[in-house]
Amino acid sequence: MKAAVGDRLIIESLHLDGPRRKGVITALHHSDGSPPYVVRWLDEEHETLIFPGPDAHVEPRREHRREEEARPAAR
């Protein structure tokens, strides 16, 4: 798994109806983008150091920018 600062880390739930955890990678400990990562969790607004497991994947920053641009503007 490789990531860059600004990418999202998504952790799928281990339970069928469980929530996904989403966070933004704020720091890398290795220049090649390998774990561990410092992640700011979007649901709790705190940062943790994480070694992602097999239930996690990285969503590159450009993908979630497109997702945000596709949403209608809030009024």
N, C-alpha and C positions, 0 to 999 in steps of 0.2 A: 504494500500500500504506500502510495506517495501522495503528498499534499503540499499546498502552499498556503501562506498566510492569507486569510480572507476566504478560503474554501470552507464549505460546510461539512461537518461530520454528522452523519445520520446513523443512529443506532436503532435497529429494528427491535421490536418487543419480542421477548421470549414466549409470550402468551398470545393466543389468538386475538383477543380483543384489547390487548395492552397498547399503550401509546408509544409512538416513536419518539426518541430524543433527538433534538436538533441543536447543533451548536456551531459557532464560527471559530475556526482555528485562528488563534491570535499570536501564537509563537511556535517555532520549531526548535527542536534540540539538535537536529542534524541538518547540514546544508543540502543533503540529497533528498529531503522531504520525507524521510522515513520516521516512524514513531519513535518516541512518544511525542504527543502534541499537547499544547496548552489550549484548552477549549473554553469559550464563554458560552454557557448554555442559554438558549433563548427563553426557555420557560422559567428559569430561576435567576438569571442575571448574575451568576457567579462563575468563577473560573476554576478549572481543575486540570491536573496533569493526567493524561490518559494514554494507555497502551491499548488501542482498539482491538477487539476480538473479531471472530468470524461473522458476527452479526452486524458489523459496522461497514459503511462505505463512505467514500469521499465524493462530494458533489462539487465540481470545480466552480469557482466564483462566476465565470461567464454564464454558466447554466442558471444559477439562481438570479442573476441580473436579468436574463431574458424572462424568467418567470415573473419577476416583479414588474417589468415593463409591460407584460401582457395583461396584468390586472387593471381594471378600471380605476381611475383616480378617485380617492375618497373626497366627498364634499361635505 
